[in-house]
Amino acid sequence: MACSFSLTTSSSSLFIALLLILSAAASAQLSPTFYSTSCPNALSTIKAAVQSAVANEKRMGASLLRLHFHDCFVQGCDGSVLLDDTSSFTGEKTAGPNQNSIRGFDVVDNIKKQVEAICNQPVSCADFLAVAARDSVVALGGPSWTVQLGRRDSTTASLSQANSDIPSPNSNLSALISSFSKKGLSTNDMVALSGAHTIGQARCTVFRTRIYNETNIDASFATSVKSNCPSTGGDNNLSPLDLQTPTTFDKNYYNNLVNKKGLMHFDQQLFNGGSTDSLVNTYSMNPSRFYSDFVTAIVKMGNISPLTGSQGQIRLNCRKTN
């Protein structure tokens, strides 16, 4: 059941502060050595499985990273994005931002199978997503980071929250800032995390309006993308988010924005005469700064409202509750 309410400025600030405190308290229970005794080879097993999947299909790295993001923005990082719909349960896979878009579930199933073969049910599906996101970025040439572990899996999902809280590709800058702020993430975090669009692909349907109707776009870039995205039809035709190096995790996403070659409306909003222009410029010239800020932001995102201790469960099958 959905409910709506309004907050005054002061109570809204208090709500955000409380959210941050709760997130910090929960993350304090996470630890990078959480499985060192119960499943010491878990991380190496996940890494090998991710490396194999990405070697087989480079795009899978971006898909696994995106699963972690879509998971954390709905109910926190709890594996809810992985739950299938049933006759008595509604998951998040049919939400607007997810349907015909998120993928990689078979890879997660394979990771689960491989880890279960060496350890009986100690590792959560939510942690699989967090570790696979890191290993995917590394497999595509990006930075590494220490993943905090110990998340547990939800027994619930929220289709309505997936529809409302995952940023739309058509969002303006103010909406993007607000969406991330709602999760305790700063504008700096938002710009850094958006750099994940240096890898992966998008469907024609989510960027058609931009390439045909918007003016803050390089003309030759728009023409090249139109060749695979007609004004009608071809909704599921794919184009890389970064035409320069589509399967390498690097700073070229930001170079594209500076040159008005952002594929989606969301992307170009980060460099369009607004408050984030200077940071985009910085990242376009300083990959080390981008990597450092990205790592800080994704660790922070991974700490959004995790279930810990006796909360939730460790699923036997990532697609359904026990």
Secondary structure, 3 states (H helix, E strand, C coil): CCCCCCCCHHHHHHHHHHHHHHHHHHHCCCECCCCCCCCCCHHHHHHHHHHHHHHHCCHHHHHHHHHHHHHHCCCCCCCHHHCCCECCECCCCCCCCCCCCCCCHHHHHHHHHHHHHHCCCCCCHHHHHHHHHHHHHHHCCCCCCCCCECCEECCCCCHHHHHHHCCCCCCCHHHHHHHHHCCCCCHHHHHHHHHHHHCCEEEHHHHHHHHHHCCCCCHHHHHHHHCCCCCCCCCCCEEECCCCCCCCCCCHHHHHHHCCCCCCHHHHHCCCCCCCHHHHHHHHHCHHHHHHHHHHHHHHHHCCCCECCCCCECCCECCECC
